[in-house]
Amino acid sequence: AMSAHLDFARKKHAWMETATRQREALDRYDEVKKQTTAERTYIADERWYLLYEKIEYRVKKHILEQRMQHLRRIHSFQRTEAIIQDRVDHVKARLSAMQLHEQANVQ
């Protein structure tokens, strides 16, 4: 009877140890799972952030390109204005020269 009791105690102890090991293994698994989930979330957040930055960059690039086009247009317009002004000045100079010539001829 004593040996059966000892045998049962030994088995019970072994079961308890196994249960403890299993619980520890489960706890470790939970920890790893939590870490993995956290890492996944972090990676997903980083992805979103990068995507957002990419979009923001494209928008800024587009705005800058438009501004450049606008400035180029203004610049070419100013150049055209300058050319026209030069011609106007040239014509005015010729007119006043002709008037002076006429006045000289009249007198």
N, CA, C and O of each residue as an XYZ file, in Angstrom:
428
protein
N       0.838     -1.205      0.000
C       0.000      0.000      0.000
C       0.871      1.253      0.000
O       0.551      2.268     -0.619
N       1.977      1.139      0.714
C       2.875      2.285      0.825
C       3.515      2.612     -0.527
O       3.662      3.774     -0.906
N       3.891      1.535     -1.243
C       4.551      1.733     -2.541
C       3.567      2.342     -3.551
O       3.951      3.166     -4.381
N       2.306      1.930     -3.470
C       1.277      2.480     -4.367
C       1.086      3.966     -4.072
O       0.940      4.781     -4.982
N       1.089      4.299     -2.781
C       0.933      5.697     -2.366
C       2.120      6.534     -2.877
O       1.940      7.635     -3.397
N       3.346      5.981     -2.714
C       4.571      6.655     -3.180
C       4.531      6.830     -4.696
O       4.889      7.877     -5.235
N       4.083      5.771     -5.361
C       3.983      5.777     -6.821
C       3.044      6.900     -7.271
O       3.344      7.649     -8.201
N       1.896      6.999     -6.585
C       0.908      8.030     -6.908
C       1.501      9.421     -6.664
O       1.338     10.331     -7.477
N       2.191      9.565     -5.531
C       2.827     10.854     -5.185
C       3.850     11.245     -6.261
O       3.924     12.399     -6.683
N       4.629     10.254     -6.686
C       5.633     10.511     -7.721
C       4.972     10.965     -9.028
O       5.401     11.922     -9.674
N       3.905     10.231     -9.388
C       3.169     10.561    -10.622
C       2.549     11.955    -10.534
O       2.589     12.744    -11.478
N       1.967     12.227     -9.349
C       1.332     13.520     -9.130
C       2.364     14.642     -9.285
O       2.094     15.674     -9.899
N       3.548     14.415     -8.715
C       4.635     15.385     -8.789
C       5.049     15.616    -10.264
O       5.272     16.746    -10.698
N       5.139     14.515    -11.001
C       5.512     14.583    -12.417
C       4.462     15.364    -13.211
O       4.792     16.184    -14.067
N       3.197     15.091    -12.907
C       2.112     15.808    -13.584
C       2.185     17.312    -13.300
O       2.042     18.152    -14.188
N       2.416     17.608    -12.012
C       2.503     19.012    -11.605
C       3.644     19.707    -12.352
O       3.497     20.834    -12.826
N       4.778     19.018    -12.448
C       5.946     19.586    -13.141
C       5.617     19.815    -14.613
O       5.936     20.858    -15.183
N       4.971     18.815    -15.214
C       4.586     18.924    -16.628
C       3.640     20.104    -16.812
O       3.801     20.906    -17.732
N       2.646     20.201    -15.921
C       1.666     21.291    -16.002
C       2.374     22.642    -15.874
O       2.077     23.581    -16.612
N       3.313     22.727    -14.929
C       4.068     23.971    -14.731
C       4.860     24.321    -15.986
O       4.861     25.468    -16.433
N       5.536     23.313    -16.553
C       6.314     23.536    -17.776
C       5.416     24.011    -18.929
O       5.758     24.915    -19.692
N       4.257     23.356    -19.013
C       3.320     23.735    -20.078
C       2.828     25.170    -19.886
O       2.722     25.936    -20.844
N       2.527     25.524    -18.619
C       2.060     26.883    -18.324
C       3.153     27.901    -18.681
O       2.881     28.949    -19.266
N       4.394     27.564    -18.311
C       5.521     28.453    -18.634
C       5.687     28.597    -20.143
O       5.932     29.688    -20.658
N       5.550     27.474    -20.836
C       5.663     27.486    -22.298
C       4.573     28.363    -22.897
O       4.828     29.136    -23.821
N       3.345     28.243    -22.364
C       2.227     29.055    -22.839
C       2.481     30.536    -22.577
O       2.215     31.387    -23.425
N       3.007     30.829    -21.376
C       3.320     32.218    -21.034
C       4.343     32.800    -22.005
O       4.207     33.923    -22.491
N       5.387     31.983    -22.273
C       6.422     32.425    -23.221
C       5.812     32.661    -24.601
O       6.121     33.641    -25.279
N       4.936     31.735    -24.999
C       4.274     31.842    -26.294
C       3.464     33.145    -26.349
O       3.494     33.869    -27.344
N       2.732     33.428    -25.244
C       1.935     34.667    -25.174
C       2.814     35.899    -25.308
O       2.472     36.847    -26.014
N       3.951     35.874    -24.620
C       4.896     36.996    -24.675
C       5.377     37.229    -26.113
O       5.370     38.349    -26.624
N       5.797     36.118    -26.747
C       6.287     36.195    -28.122
C       5.179     36.726    -29.036
O       5.412     37.559    -29.912
N       3.968     36.215    -28.801
C       2.826     36.635    -29.612
C       2.582     38.146    -29.449
O       2.351     38.862    -30.423
N       2.639     38.607    -28.187
C       2.452     40.034    -27.909
C       3.514     40.864    -28.618
O       3.214     41.879    -29.247
N       4.764     40.413    -28.504
C       5.892     41.116    -29.139
C       5.704     41.174    -30.652
O       5.867     42.215    -31.287
N       5.352     40.004    -31.206
C       5.159     39.905    -32.662
C       4.055     40.854    -33.111
O       4.193     41.555    -34.113
N       2.954     40.868    -32.356
C       1.829     41.754    -32.684
C       2.282     43.205    -32.622
O       1.955     44.005    -33.499
N       3.036     43.540    -31.580
C       3.547     44.907    -31.431
C       4.449     45.270    -32.605
O       4.365     46.368    -33.154
N       5.315     44.328    -32.980
C       6.228     44.569    -34.104
C       5.453     44.731    -35.400
O       5.754     45.602    -36.216
N       4.447     43.876    -35.579
C       3.615     43.963    -36.786
C       2.931     45.325    -36.861
O       2.906     45.968    -37.910
N       2.374     45.750    -35.721
C       1.698     47.051    -35.652
C       2.674     48.156    -36.002
O       2.354     49.067    -36.765
N       3.875     48.067    -35.432
C       4.914     49.078    -35.681
C       5.270     49.131    -37.167
O       5.381     50.206    -37.757
N       5.445     47.950    -37.756
C       5.792     47.861    -39.179
C       4.664     48.459    -40.030
O       4.916     49.206    -40.975
N       3.424     48.121    -39.680
C       2.268     48.649    -40.412
C       2.229     50.171    -40.304
O       1.991     50.868    -41.291
N       2.469     50.685    -39.072
C       2.488     52.136    -38.861
C       3.573     52.789    -39.706
O       3.348     53.820    -40.340
N       4.755     52.172    -39.705
C       5.881     52.697    -40.485
C       5.514     52.740    -41.968
O       5.791     53.716    -42.666
N       4.884     51.658    -42.432
C       4.452     51.589    -43.837
C       3.529     52.749    -44.168
O       3.710     53.432    -45.176
N       2.518     52.969    -43.294
C       1.562     54.056    -43.502
C       2.272     55.394    -43.526
O       1.995     56.256    -44.360
N       3.209     55.548    -42.576
C       3.944     56.802    -42.460
C       4.743     57.073    -43.734
O       4.751     58.192    -44.247
N       5.416     56.033    -44.239
C       6.202     56.157    -45.467
C       5.306     56.495    -46.650
O       5.638     57.342    -47.479
N       4.166     55.816    -46.711
C       3.208     56.066    -47.790
C       2.744     57.522    -47.742
O       2.684     58.202    -48.767
N       2.415     57.986    -46.532
C       1.973     59.363    -46.323
C       3.060     60.338    -46.768
O       2.776     61.320    -47.453
N       4.321     60.061    -46.371
C       5.448     60.914    -46.748
C       5.607     60.952    -48.263
O       5.870     62.004    -48.846
N       5.440     59.777    -48.898
C       5.563     59.677    -50.355
C       4.510     60.559    -51.020
O       4.809     61.306    -51.952
N       3.261     60.461    -50.526
C       2.160     61.250    -51.084
C       2.436     62.739    -50.883
O       2.274     63.548    -51.796
N       2.859     63.081    -49.653
C       3.152     64.474    -49.313
C       4.248     65.016    -50.243
O       4.160     66.138    -50.743
N       5.279     64.193    -50.460
C       6.391     64.570    -51.330
C       5.894     64.833    -52.750
O       6.262     65.824    -53.381
N       5.044     63.916    -53.238
C       4.513     64.069    -54.598
C       3.693     65.343    -54.734
O       3.788     66.052    -55.735
N       2.879     65.627    -53.703
C       2.040     66.835    -53.721
C       2.928     68.072    -53.739
O       2.720     68.980    -54.544
N       3.936     68.107    -52.837
C       4.847     69.255    -52.779
C       5.580     69.430    -54.100
O       5.737     70.549    -54.588
N       6.032     68.309    -54.682
C       6.746     68.335    -55.959
C       5.841     68.938    -57.040
O       6.265     69.781    -57.831
N       4.584     68.483    -57.052
C       3.613     68.969    -58.029
C       3.415     70.480    -57.878
O       3.414     71.215    -58.865
N       3.248     70.934    -56.629
C       3.046     72.363    -56.346
C       4.260     73.162    -56.821
O       4.117     74.200    -57.467
N       5.454     72.666    -56.492
C       6.688     73.356    -56.903
C       6.818     73.413    -58.423
O       7.223     74.434    -58.979
N       6.472     72.310    -59.093
C       6.529     72.283    -60.553
C       5.580     73.318    -61.157
O       5.928     74.017    -62.109
N       4.378     73.405    -60.590
C       3.399     74.383    -61.070
C       3.911     75.803    -60.870
O       3.778     76.660    -61.745
N       4.506     76.036    -59.685
C       5.044     77.359    -59.374
C       6.159     77.727    -60.360
O       6.253     78.865    -60.821
N       7.009     76.721    -60.672
C       8.095     76.949    -61.624
C       7.537     77.336    -62.998
O       8.014     78.277    -63.632
N       6.534     76.603    -63.439
C       5.895     76.898    -64.737
C       5.355     78.330    -64.740
O       5.534     79.078    -65.701
N       4.692     78.687    -63.641
C       4.115     80.019    -63.484
C       5.210     81.084    -63.600
O       5.058     82.070    -64.320
N       6.317     80.866    -62.877
C       7.436     81.811    -62.908
C       8.042     81.909    -64.306
O       8.403     82.991    -64.768
N       8.146     80.750    -64.972
C       8.672     80.757    -66.346
C       7.779     81.584    -67.265
O       8.252     82.348    -68.106
N       6.460     81.405    -67.075
C       5.511     82.169    -67.891
C       5.686     83.669    -67.654
O       5.749     84.459    -68.596
N       5.764     84.042    -66.375
C       5.947     85.455    -66.014
C       7.245     85.967    -66.629
O       7.295     87.059    -67.196
N       8.282     85.163    -66.504
C       9.602     85.549    -67.019
C       9.555     85.790    -68.531
O      10.057     86.799    -69.026
N       8.941     84.844    -69.255
C       8.866     84.983    -70.719
C       7.982     86.181    -71.078
O       8.242     86.883    -72.055
N       6.938     86.404    -70.277
C       6.046     87.545    -70.497
C       6.829     88.849    -70.310
O       6.697     89.781    -71.104
N       7.646     88.905    -69.250
C       8.456     90.102    -68.989
C       9.467     90.326    -70.105
O       9.722     91.457    -70.519
N      10.047     89.206    -70.590
C      11.002     89.307    -71.704
C      10.315     89.882    -72.939
O      10.848     90.755    -73.624
N       9.100     89.358    -73.204
C       8.319     89.837    -74.354
C       8.026     91.329    -74.192
O       8.155     92.101    -75.142
N       7.630     91.726    -72.979
C       7.343     93.129    -72.682
C       8.563     93.996    -72.946
O       8.464     95.076    -73.529
N       9.727     93.499    -72.502
C      10.978     94.243    -72.690
C      11.285     94.432    -74.179
O      11.704     95.507    -74.606
N      11.069     93.360    -74.965
C      11.310     93.431    -76.416
C      10.383     94.468    -77.051
O      10.805     95.288    -77.867
N       9.097     94.410    -76.652
C       8.104     95.361    -77.190
C       8.514     96.788    -76.829
O       8.470     97.691    -77.664
N       8.916     96.975    -75.563
C       9.336     98.308    -75.100
C      10.526     98.826    -75.922
O      10.583     99.998    -76.293
N      11.473     97.917    -76.194
C      12.631     98.291    -77.030
C      12.169     98.780    -78.403
O      12.663     99.792    -78.900
N      11.230     98.070    -79.012
C      10.722     98.441    -80.337
C      10.010     99.786    -80.284
O      10.179    100.642    -81.152
N       9.188     99.946    -79.210
C       8.466    101.211    -79.037
C       9.474    102.361    -78.936
O       9.320    103.390    -79.594
N      10.495    102.177    -78.113
C      11.535    103.210    -77.946
C      12.217    103.507    -79.279
O      12.475    104.660    -79.623
N      12.498    102.447    -80.012
C      13.167    102.578    -81.312
C      12.301    103.404    -82.275
O      12.789    104.310    -82.950
N      11.005    103.067    -82.321
C      10.062    103.778    -83.196
C       9.947    105.238    -82.763
O       9.946    106.135    -83.606
N       9.849    105.481    -81.457
C       9.763    106.847    -80.932
C      10.994    107.655    -81.343
O      10.887    108.801    -81.781
N      12.158    107.033    -81.191
C      13.420    107.695    -81.544
C      13.426    108.062    -83.031
O      13.825    109.166    -83.403
N      12.986    107.140    -83.865
C      12.940    107.396    -85.320
C      11.961    108.524    -85.641
O      12.229    109.386    -86.477
N      10.797    108.492    -84.939
C       9.782    109.533    -85.150
C      10.332    110.905    -84.788
O      10.205    111.861    -85.553
N      10.943    110.990    -83.613
C      11.465    112.294    -83.185
C      12.597    112.749    -84.116
O      12.755    113.945    -84.363
N      13.378    111.801    -84.629
C      14.452    112.139    -85.583
C      13.851    112.689    -86.872
O      14.343    113.660    -87.446
N      12.768    112.037    -87.313
C      12.097    112.487    -88.540
C      11.497    113.873    -88.339
O      11.581    114.721    -89.227
N      10.883    114.111    -87.159
C      10.280    115.414    -86.853
C      11.348    116.506    -86.858
O      11.154    117.585    -87.419
N      12.489    116.198    -86.215
C      13.596    117.151    -86.186
C      14.061    117.458    -87.606
O      14.343    118.607    -87.944
N      14.139    116.428    -88.421
C      14.572    116.541    -89.833
C      13.615    117.447    -90.617
O      14.025    118.320    -91.382
N      12.269    117.187    -90.380
C      11.236    118.000    -91.053
C      11.336    119.464    -90.651
O      11.288    120.369    -91.484
N      11.482    119.666    -89.310
C      11.576    121.041    -88.798
C      12.791    121.745    -89.432
O      12.725    122.916    -89.805
N      13.893    120.997    -89.540
C      15.106    121.572    -90.135
C      14.862    121.925    -91.584
O      15.368    122.937    -92.068
N      14.090    121.105    -92.288
C      13.809    121.344    -93.687
C      12.832    122.507    -93.869
O      12.928    123.274    -94.827
N      11.869    122.622    -92.909
C      10.861    123.709    -92.991
C      11.562    125.054    -92.846
O      11.276    125.999    -93.580
N      12.493    125.127    -91.880
C      13.183    126.405    -91.668
C      14.207    126.665    -92.707
O      14.874    127.699    -92.671
